[in-house]
């Protein structure tokens, strides 16, 4: 669905607490975004960095527990920032329920901390709100049913013992990243 006809301003696509956050207007500027979508919904006809079929809310087991958008780290793409997207397939797996696997998430700059990784592996959520550097900071998430709520990085990282969010509601795309 195209959002543009329903937006009063593009400013709602940028977190007001993000440093130097902007709305990405093309592929080259994708790193400046401070709110990203999950790659679990990415449409890619080649089935490499996303899925060759469109995601529908009806394919989600529980849209109220399925994050679709969240706070992301923004910065220059030359420094590996990919602020327009976060990738739940790059984080921790869950042995009990694969849907509970988590994205990279922290209230610290994981792109800088993990800079040895390739850009495709660095698509974290950023719990920038009330961040203290100990993962107590919170990320705003928007869910498949349309509601939004804050979750601390720590509660996301403990998976079923914390936030219990369904990040991986589709298998990993063939290309893997």
Secondary structure as UniProt FT lines:
FT   HELIX           4..6
FT   HELIX           10..13
FT   TURN            16..17
FT   TURN            19..20
FT   HELIX           27..32
FT   STRAND          35..38
FT   HELIX           39..41
FT   TURN            45..46
FT   HELIX           57..59
FT   HELIX           63..65
FT   STRAND          67..72
FT   HELIX           77..79
FT   TURN            83..84
FT   STRAND          85..86
FT   TURN            88..89
FT   HELIX           98..100
FT   STRAND          105..106
FT   HELIX           110..113
FT   TURN            114..116
FT   HELIX           119..121
FT   STRAND          125..126
FT   STRAND          138..143
FT   TURN            144..145
FT   STRAND          148..152
FT   HELIX           153..157
FT   HELIX           159..161
FT   TURN            162..163
FT   TURN            174..175
//
